Amino acid sequence: MFNQVFIEKSCLSNLRAQNILNKLNKKDPIIIDDHESFFNKVKKPYLQKRDNLNLFIAEKKGRLVKEAPDAYGLDNGKHYYFIHAYNCIYECHYCYLQGYFHSPDIVLFVNYEDIGMNIKELCHNKNETYWFHAGEFSDSLALSHITDEIPYLYELFGPLKNAKLELRTKSANIKAILKQSPLENIITSFSLSPQSHLKQTEEKTPSLSTRLKAIKKLSDHGHPIGIHLDPIIFTENFKQEYEILAKELLEHLDSKLLQYISIGVVRFSKESFYQVKKNYPQSFFLAENMNTSFDGKIRYPRPMRMWILSQVKQILIQAGFPEEKVYLCMED
Amino acid sequence: MKLLVFAHPLEAIAFLKNEKCEALNFLFQGIYQFPSGYILITGEGPQNASETLAGFLGAYHHKIDEIINFGVCGLLNSKYSNLLHQMVEIRTSYLCLKDHLEFKSYTLVHGKNDLPLLDCITHSDRVHNTELRPIADLLDRELWSLASVAKRFKKPIRSIKTVSDIINHSSNDICEVVKENAQQYSEKHYFWFNSLKSETHTEQSSLLPCQSYFHFSFSQKKLYQKLIRSSQIKKIPVSKIEEIQSCLKNKNFENKKRRTAVLIEELEKVIHPFKFKLEQDLAIYKDHFNGLKGNVTFDKNLEQEKIRLNIELENSDDFDTLIHKLSTFPQKKWSDFFKGNINV
């Protein structure tokens, strides 16, 4: 999976770091002082993740938990994301990470206890609900069999009754979660698209049916589930495809365990859009016109995307999902 | 024509011997001409490389289609020690000036050959340690500078190197080793150059229609090409596009420009039906202001509901018309249009 593994000197004695090295069977990593001396220091082309992906095992310094942008999640409560890793093993053509970091290399942070301390400090007001999202800069579960942080997160959030944790993933890597007793405040959320879209825009991610099976397993074990139908990409027959997806989803999910379905239309920062056009010039989402929108991001024209969102919302309601559980993501 | 770039004359020796090379009378030495291109000897180091390549391209850029750099490099990553004395092709070039890592990197073009594809970092100094291993597997002294100048002149560049040594602290006398093997490396490079099959770059057909029927302004040409690109992504059959074109050829228009405008409109209809529908709806709102002297424009990105009226009011009738138009404007419907209430 990784061409070379680098480890910060300070992490050498960290048990989590040692565990990662053992699982990767990398007995002889390259020892560096600081990942920041190399990662993001030079522009490494994004597509080198295909055959020259490196791993850095490091300690996260600076701010570990950050406030999420507006319209990030459900309206109730304050939203934060925490940074457990940079970059992702999957290759999604629309992914904003290709314009965010200057390298596709993966950085895994092993100082979870520091992140946990930060989270506890933030949840000071017992009358407020605090949301914490993992997976802003990396898939939350894709590497969890190597990183082993899930038991720690369950232990951390168990007593934090006014906090909710969202583990956002495109993977079907749910073994670690299945070992835990379900907690009301830990939601595993899956990003889904119709299979034909996945096939054209995502590489190395599990198929829709595999993800649906993972949802079913978690649902059968009583774990709360979140769904992200995001990014929605316009095609001539997208309505039919989302009708099928909604139906299939309902078959795999106990709707009592469904916490929310967020829907969002494909969007790019200017830098990501430039990179996407460079890396995937034939991607089908580049066939439609997009403009600079209210927040500077590149999107479909407003009437078009609002129409798309209203159509998908309608499809979900007609399929039997409760309207109050559907919310629009990243729209003003 | 190709420009072949080397750091040292010894690296170019097989080329100079085997091609009918003649020294070119130029502002500085080290430039040779042969039937299918030029050879440039830059001298060692990034500064020599950028100065000489920029100088040469300043005068001869119009004659050069492609640049190929041949040279040697050291191996930073012993994992690839099997590549010692082997040829490699460079994928991405990085730079380290003294102790400073330059952020900018250049990804080179590369052909479909069997050479291993590796990254190379150019260093301003001769180095004998492997500290830069996290960045690249190979180390040289010129490539980044060549790539940056090539980019400035919009010329594709590729780089073929032979791994001359494995870098370690005891590799001080490496220059002598490289010199000893230079001729052998040069011959290998020349052999590779000779076997280089011209890779045909088939340009996507722009389908630009016959100029005797259509006249494209600069912006129309850009828009047309964008539409064709979208049609290719959407896999709309070429025959469909051709059918629209030939249909318009047989129709009478006041001039070629008008025919071209209609062609673009027809293509929009087929390639972007949703956008076309939005434009039709907007036209209805625009028509509402017919009878007023002036312009009505909407937010060009269709992000905001605002409407800009640039109206001339000359008499009381104009005032009355404007008041009537504003009071009867379907504001609710207009607002709903932006909420996605569209009949598609």
Interface residues (C-beta under 8 A of the other chain):
Chain A: Q4 F6 I30 I32 F38 K41 V42 K43 K44 P45 Q48 N52 N54 H102 F234 E236 Q282 S283 F284 L286 A287 E288 N289 N291 T292 S293 F294 P301 R302 P303 M304 R305 M306 W307 I308 L309 S310
Chain B: N77 K79 R91 T92 Y94 L101 E102 F103 K104 S105 T107 D119 R133 P134 I135 S230 Q232 I233 K234 I271 H272 P273 F274 K275 L278 D281 K300 N301 L302 E303 Q304 F337 F338 K339 G340 N341 I342 V344
